[in-house]
Amino acid sequence: MNKFKKVLLAASLSISFMIAPSVADAASYTVQKGDSFWTISNKYGVSLSGLLKTNNRTGSLLYAGETLSIPSSITNAEKELMARLVHAEAKGEPYAGKVAVATVILNRVDSSLFPNSVNGVIYERSAGGYYAFSPVQNGAINYTANAEAKRAVNEALAFRGQGAGSIYFYNPKTATSTWITSRKMTVTIGNHRFAK
């Protein structure tokens, strides 16, 4: 192998090690008495299944003092953006409705029908130029989210990948689109109907 190829191989291996995430790169957490995988996943805003998978676990047994690796999740800026949307969309709705709105955002990120990022989903525009979410259109997304909206986002992240797969929600009293009512309804929470 000539000298140029050796240098190129060494450089590409170095770059791949810097880019490829590993369990060692993940944050770590020392288990405290009374912790569960659920409380830890909710605290860090990561999916329960992701936490179990990252730590090669199939059961729920934990020991105080053991160290767990916390998988990477969405960024704090994305969590804040989601919380602001949840706050604006589900103000006055029950807590479960706030979690469901956050879940719709995550389900859209995971769906091939929508952009594959939180920012992309929240700021998506229709062919007519309108935003998918009215608080983006009217500016309400720019207001600070309350603690309950932030907690709802973390809970939705912990449950990510579970649930009924809702990718839409609407208020039947105010919805003007007949198309949305043709979607299969999954659940009604407060004033919102969720659908897929």
Residue frames as qw, qx, qy, qz and C-alpha x, y, z in Angstrom:
[[0.000, 0.892, 0.452, 0.000, 0.00, 0.00, 0.00],
 [0.432, 0.460, -0.047, 0.774, 1.47, 3.34, -0.95],
 [0.242, -0.139, -0.461, 0.843, 1.96, 6.15, 1.53],
 [0.299, -0.117, -0.144, -0.936, -0.99, 8.22, 0.22],
 [0.648, -0.279, -0.595, -0.384, -3.46, 5.31, 0.66],
 [0.532, -0.235, -0.672, 0.458, -2.20, 4.67, 4.21],
 [0.043, -0.063, -0.261, 0.962, -2.72, 8.32, 5.17],
 [0.464, -0.156, -0.343, -0.801, -6.18, 8.34, 3.56],
 [0.653, -0.277, -0.700, -0.082, -7.18, 5.12, 5.38],
 [0.395, -0.203, -0.577, 0.686, -5.91, 6.44, 8.74],
 [0.129, -0.015, 0.060, -0.990, -7.75, 9.75, 8.23],
 [0.568, -0.223, -0.457, -0.647, -11.05, 8.08, 7.33],
 [0.613, -0.284, -0.714, 0.182, -10.82, 5.71, 10.31],
 [0.228, -0.131, -0.428, 0.865, -10.13, 8.65, 12.62],
 [0.320, -0.091, -0.137, -0.933, -13.10, 10.56, 11.25],
 [0.629, -0.264, -0.621, -0.387, -15.44, 7.57, 11.55],
 [0.500, -0.267, -0.684, 0.459, -14.47, 7.10, 15.20],
 [0.030, -0.096, -0.253, 0.962, -15.23, 10.77, 15.87],
 [0.445, -0.079, -0.299, -0.840, -18.60, 10.62, 14.11],
 [0.605, -0.209, -0.741, -0.202, -19.89, 7.21, 15.17],
 [0.491, -0.574, 0.270, -0.598, -21.76, 7.45, 18.48],
 [0.534, 0.048, -0.828, 0.164, -21.04, 4.83, 21.08],
 [0.614, -0.640, -0.460, -0.036, -22.44, 3.88, 24.43],
 [0.597, -0.274, -0.242, 0.714, -19.35, 5.41, 26.00],
 [0.134, 0.244, 0.147, 0.949, -20.27, 8.78, 24.41],
 [0.395, -0.645, -0.516, -0.402, -23.71, 8.74, 25.98],
 [0.269, -0.605, 0.357, -0.659, -24.39, 10.53, 29.23],
 [0.490, -0.083, -0.847, 0.188, -24.32, 8.37, 32.30],
 [0.517, -0.552, 0.041, -0.653, -26.50, 8.23, 35.39],
 [0.169, 0.147, -0.892, 0.393, -25.92, 6.58, 38.75],
 [0.516, -0.453, -0.626, -0.369, -29.07, 4.80, 39.88],
 [0.178, -0.328, 0.497, -0.783, -30.53, 6.07, 43.16],
 [0.075, 0.223, 0.922, -0.309, -32.75, 4.18, 45.58],
 [0.362, 0.572, 0.511, -0.529, -36.33, 4.28, 44.30],
 [0.236, 0.495, -0.453, -0.703, -35.38, 4.88, 40.64],
 [0.747, 0.292, 0.596, -0.041, -37.01, 2.95, 37.83],
 [0.420, 0.111, 0.557, 0.708, -36.26, 2.87, 34.12],
 [0.080, 0.783, 0.549, 0.283, -39.46, 4.86, 33.65],
 [0.273, -0.918, -0.131, 0.256, -38.49, 7.67, 36.06],
 [0.481, -0.428, 0.388, 0.659, -34.99, 7.87, 34.55],
 [0.348, 0.345, 0.628, 0.604, -36.29, 7.95, 30.95],
 [0.038, -0.882, -0.448, -0.138, -38.80, 10.63, 31.91],
 [0.420, -0.784, 0.020, 0.457, -36.16, 12.67, 33.76],
 [0.374, -0.366, 0.494, 0.694, -33.83, 12.71, 30.74],
 [0.538, 0.602, 0.017, -0.590, -36.55, 12.90, 28.07],
 [0.167, 0.365, -0.844, -0.356, -35.48, 9.70, 26.31],
 [0.790, -0.064, -0.356, -0.494, -37.60, 6.76, 25.23],
 [0.742, -0.405, 0.469, -0.256, -37.99, 3.94, 27.71],
 [0.959, 0.235, 0.146, 0.065, -37.26, 1.39, 24.98],
 [0.506, 0.742, -0.291, 0.330, -34.13, 3.33, 23.97],
 [0.317, -0.707, 0.519, -0.362, -32.89, 3.41, 27.57],
 [0.890, -0.170, 0.401, -0.133, -33.40, -0.35, 27.92],
 [0.864, 0.477, 0.019, 0.160, -31.73, -1.06, 24.57],
 [0.243, 0.827, -0.389, 0.326, -28.73, 1.19, 25.26],
 [0.347, -0.573, 0.650, -0.358, -28.12, -0.69, 28.51],
 [0.430, 0.162, -0.871, -0.174, -28.78, -4.17, 27.03],
 [0.265, 0.022, 0.753, -0.602, -31.72, -4.76, 29.37],
 [0.334, -0.263, -0.745, -0.515, -34.93, -6.67, 28.87],
 [0.449, -0.575, -0.669, 0.145, -36.22, -6.51, 32.44],
 [0.127, -0.869, -0.099, -0.468, -36.88, -3.72, 34.89],
 [0.779, -0.523, -0.182, 0.294, -34.49, -4.72, 37.70],
 [0.285, 0.781, -0.229, 0.506, -32.17, -1.90, 38.84],
 [0.723, -0.388, -0.362, 0.442, -29.66, -1.65, 41.67],
 [0.153, -0.987, 0.022, 0.029, -28.86, 1.56, 43.53],
 [0.450, -0.681, 0.451, 0.361, -25.32, 2.61, 42.69],
 [0.663, 0.186, 0.586, 0.427, -25.13, 1.01, 39.23],
 [0.024, 0.528, -0.223, -0.819, -24.35, 3.29, 36.30],
 [0.601, 0.546, 0.583, 0.022, -26.61, 3.48, 33.25],
 [0.246, -0.063, 0.411, 0.875, -25.81, 5.01, 29.89],
 [0.343, 0.659, 0.405, -0.532, -28.39, 7.56, 28.77],
 [0.540, 0.348, 0.562, 0.520, -28.97, 7.48, 25.00],
 [0.061, -0.124, 0.125, 0.982, -28.94, 10.69, 23.04],
 [0.231, 0.662, 0.683, -0.204, -32.30, 12.29, 22.52],
 [0.295, 0.800, 0.279, 0.441, -33.51, 15.39, 20.79],
 [0.379, 0.250, -0.264, 0.851, -31.69, 18.59, 21.68],
 [0.131, -0.477, -0.554, 0.670, -32.73, 20.95, 24.45],
 [0.160, 0.257, -0.183, -0.935, -33.62, 23.56, 21.82],
 [0.366, -0.135, -0.756, -0.526, -35.95, 21.05, 20.12],
 [0.289, -0.425, -0.807, 0.291, -37.53, 20.16, 23.47],
 [0.024, -0.416, -0.275, 0.867, -38.10, 23.85, 24.16],
 [0.269, 0.108, -0.457, -0.841, -39.66, 24.37, 20.72],
 [0.373, -0.278, -0.859, -0.215, -41.95, 21.37, 21.26],
 [0.220, -0.446, -0.669, 0.553, -42.94, 22.65, 24.71],
 [0.109, 0.304, 0.012, -0.946, -43.81, 26.07, 23.28],
 [0.379, -0.045, -0.639, -0.668, -46.01, 24.43, 20.64],
 [0.369, -0.348, -0.856, 0.103, -47.65, 22.15, 23.22],
 [0.104, -0.384, -0.455, 0.797, -48.26, 25.16, 25.48],
 [0.240, 0.234, -0.189, -0.923, -49.87, 27.13, 22.65],
 [0.433, -0.049, -0.734, -0.521, -51.88, 24.26, 21.13],
 [0.554, -0.338, -0.761, -0.009, -53.08, 22.59, 24.33],
 [0.016, -0.162, 0.424, -0.891, -53.51, 25.48, 26.75],
 [0.587, -0.080, 0.212, -0.777, -56.51, 24.67, 28.92],
 [0.824, 0.082, -0.489, -0.273, -56.48, 21.00, 27.90],
 [0.857, -0.489, 0.149, -0.062, -55.87, 18.15, 30.36],
 [0.314, -0.678, 0.629, 0.217, -52.30, 17.02, 30.94],
 [0.678, 0.094, 0.710, 0.163, -52.90, 13.83, 28.91],
 [0.536, 0.798, 0.276, 0.014, -53.88, 16.05, 25.97],
 [0.003, -0.914, 0.377, 0.150, -50.61, 17.95, 26.23],
 [0.514, -0.351, 0.758, 0.196, -48.66, 14.67, 26.17],
 [0.668, 0.433, 0.600, 0.074, -50.72, 13.56, 23.16],
 [0.363, 0.927, -0.020, -0.095, -49.93, 16.79, 21.24],
 [0.184, -0.745, 0.619, 0.168, -46.20, 16.27, 21.90],
 [0.639, -0.037, 0.762, 0.099, -46.59, 12.65, 20.78],
 [0.631, 0.713, 0.301, -0.050, -48.12, 13.78, 17.49],
 [0.150, 0.905, -0.374, -0.140, -44.99, 15.87, 16.83],
 [0.365, -0.483, 0.789, 0.101, -42.72, 12.88, 17.53],
 [0.697, 0.281, 0.660, -0.017, -44.89, 10.53, 15.46],
 [0.525, 0.843, 0.046, -0.112, -44.63, 12.95, 12.55],
 [0.057, -0.783, 0.603, 0.143, -40.84, 13.06, 12.90],
 [0.465, -0.223, 0.855, 0.046, -40.81, 9.25, 12.76],
 [0.674, 0.512, 0.507, -0.162, -43.26, 9.08, 9.81],
 [0.466, 0.027, 0.531, 0.707, -42.14, 9.10, 6.17],
 [0.161, 0.769, 0.557, 0.268, -45.07, 11.44, 5.40],
 [0.187, -0.980, -0.068, -0.004, -43.51, 14.38, 7.26],
 [0.293, 0.770, -0.475, 0.309, -40.12, 16.06, 7.70],
 [0.847, -0.129, -0.473, 0.207, -37.69, 14.01, 9.82],
 [0.354, 0.091, -0.445, 0.817, -36.84, 16.67, 12.41],
 [0.127, -0.636, -0.608, 0.457, -38.72, 18.49, 15.15],
 [0.001, 0.502, -0.082, -0.861, -38.04, 21.87, 13.51],
 [0.090, 0.026, -0.732, -0.674, -39.11, 20.52, 10.11],
 [0.150, -0.487, -0.859, -0.052, -42.39, 19.16, 11.47],
 [0.121, -0.667, -0.464, 0.570, -43.27, 22.26, 13.49],
 [0.058, 0.603, -0.149, -0.781, -42.41, 24.73, 10.73],
 [0.305, 0.187, 0.825, 0.438, -43.81, 22.66, 7.84],
 [0.333, 0.374, 0.005, -0.865, -45.94, 24.59, 5.38],
 [0.654, 0.413, 0.624, -0.108, -48.78, 23.33, 3.20],
 [0.470, 0.320, 0.522, 0.636, -48.87, 23.79, -0.56],
 [0.009, 0.876, 0.378, 0.301, -50.96, 26.91, 0.11],
 [0.295, 0.550, -0.300, 0.722, -48.19, 28.39, 2.27],
 [0.588, -0.650, 0.065, -0.477, -49.93, 27.90, 5.61],
 [0.005, 0.436, -0.837, 0.332, -48.15, 26.39, 8.59],
 [0.502, -0.175, -0.839, -0.119, -49.32, 22.97, 9.80],
 [0.383, -0.487, -0.650, 0.440, -49.86, 24.31, 13.32],
 [0.001, -0.882, -0.331, -0.336, -51.89, 27.46, 13.92],
 [0.488, -0.820, -0.020, 0.300, -49.63, 28.76, 16.77],
 [0.565, -0.128, 0.359, 0.732, -46.79, 29.00, 14.25],
 [0.212, 0.599, 0.509, 0.581, -49.08, 30.91, 11.88],
 [0.222, -0.887, -0.276, -0.297, -50.36, 33.34, 14.54],
 [0.227, 0.655, -0.432, 0.577, -47.11, 33.71, 16.53],
 [0.727, -0.583, 0.094, -0.350, -48.32, 32.06, 19.75],
 [0.940, 0.022, -0.209, 0.268, -45.41, 29.61, 19.51],
 [0.395, 0.558, -0.298, 0.666, -43.10, 32.47, 20.51],
 [0.502, -0.685, 0.166, -0.501, -44.47, 32.59, 24.07],
 [0.007, -0.440, 0.842, -0.313, -42.66, 30.83, 26.91],
 [0.682, -0.185, -0.670, -0.229, -43.83, 27.32, 27.71],
 [0.567, -0.612, 0.288, -0.469, -44.97, 26.51, 31.22],
 [0.235, -0.433, 0.857, -0.154, -43.57, 23.68, 33.37],
 [0.739, 0.168, 0.573, -0.311, -46.49, 21.38, 32.58],
 [0.718, 0.657, -0.113, -0.197, -45.86, 21.64, 28.81],
 [0.187, 0.676, -0.711, 0.059, -42.17, 20.86, 29.37],
 [0.472, -0.212, 0.810, -0.277, -43.07, 17.86, 31.53],
 [0.801, 0.397, 0.306, -0.328, -45.51, 16.66, 28.85],
 [0.550, 0.704, -0.433, -0.121, -42.75, 16.77, 26.23],
 [0.063, -0.501, 0.846, -0.170, -40.46, 14.66, 28.44],
 [0.647, 0.045, 0.678, -0.345, -43.24, 12.15, 29.03],
 [0.773, 0.569, 0.018, -0.282, -43.97, 11.93, 25.30],
 [0.339, 0.678, -0.652, -0.010, -40.27, 11.32, 24.67],
 [0.339, -0.317, 0.844, -0.269, -40.23, 8.56, 27.28],
 [0.696, 0.276, 0.598, -0.287, -43.19, 6.86, 25.56],
 [0.338, 0.611, -0.430, -0.573, -41.84, 7.48, 22.05],
 [0.282, 0.235, -0.876, -0.312, -42.74, 4.72, 19.64],
 [0.005, 0.282, 0.928, -0.242, -45.62, 3.47, 21.76],
 [0.300, 0.422, 0.318, -0.794, -49.28, 4.39, 21.63],
 [0.617, 0.532, 0.546, -0.196, -51.88, 4.61, 18.88],
 [0.519, 0.092, 0.493, 0.692, -49.70, 6.28, 16.23],
 [0.176, 0.892, 0.382, -0.165, -51.65, 9.55, 16.00],
 [0.496, 0.030, 0.232, 0.836, -50.19, 12.02, 13.50],
 [0.082, -0.483, -0.294, -0.820, -53.04, 14.55, 13.50],
 [0.139, -0.479, -0.707, 0.502, -55.20, 16.32, 16.06],
 [0.068, -0.364, -0.308, -0.876, -58.01, 18.83, 15.78],
 [0.207, 0.232, 0.589, -0.746, -60.80, 20.47, 17.71],
 [0.153, 0.416, 0.834, 0.329, -64.08, 19.32, 16.10],
 [0.015, 0.819, 0.464, -0.339, -65.80, 22.53, 17.26],
 [0.007, 0.841, -0.151, -0.520, -63.39, 24.79, 15.39],
 [0.453, -0.146, 0.713, 0.515, -61.95, 22.64, 12.56],
 [0.471, 0.596, -0.028, -0.650, -62.84, 23.93, 9.11],
 [0.244, 0.392, -0.802, -0.378, -61.34, 21.07, 7.07],
 [0.899, -0.006, 0.072, -0.433, -63.62, 18.19, 6.17],
 [0.686, 0.416, -0.592, 0.076, -60.54, 16.15, 5.17],
 [0.005, 0.412, -0.750, 0.518, -59.34, 15.91, 8.78],
 [0.679, -0.101, 0.421, -0.593, -62.62, 14.33, 9.86],
 [0.881, 0.291, -0.275, -0.253, -62.07, 11.55, 7.30],
 [0.302, 0.492, -0.769, 0.273, -58.97, 10.34, 9.16],
 [0.718, -0.299, -0.628, 0.007, -59.24, 7.33, 11.50],
 [0.350, -0.762, 0.218, -0.500, -59.77, 8.66, 15.01],
 [0.561, 0.156, -0.740, 0.336, -57.54, 7.14, 17.72],
 [0.376, -0.443, -0.640, 0.502, -58.65, 8.93, 20.89],
 [0.083, -0.806, -0.189, -0.554, -60.44, 12.04, 22.18],
 [0.528, -0.313, -0.449, 0.650, -58.79, 13.95, 25.03],
 [0.044, -0.506, -0.216, 0.834, -60.43, 17.12, 26.23],
 [0.470, 0.704, 0.124, -0.518, -61.43, 19.23, 23.22],
 [0.199, 0.591, -0.660, -0.419, -59.02, 17.50, 20.83],
 [0.956, 0.158, 0.207, -0.132, -59.55, 14.48, 18.65],
 [0.217, -0.598, 0.700, 0.324, -56.42, 12.58, 17.62],
 [0.865, 0.417, 0.161, -0.229, -56.22, 10.65, 14.37],
 [0.426, -0.412, 0.663, 0.458, -53.96, 8.83, 11.96]]
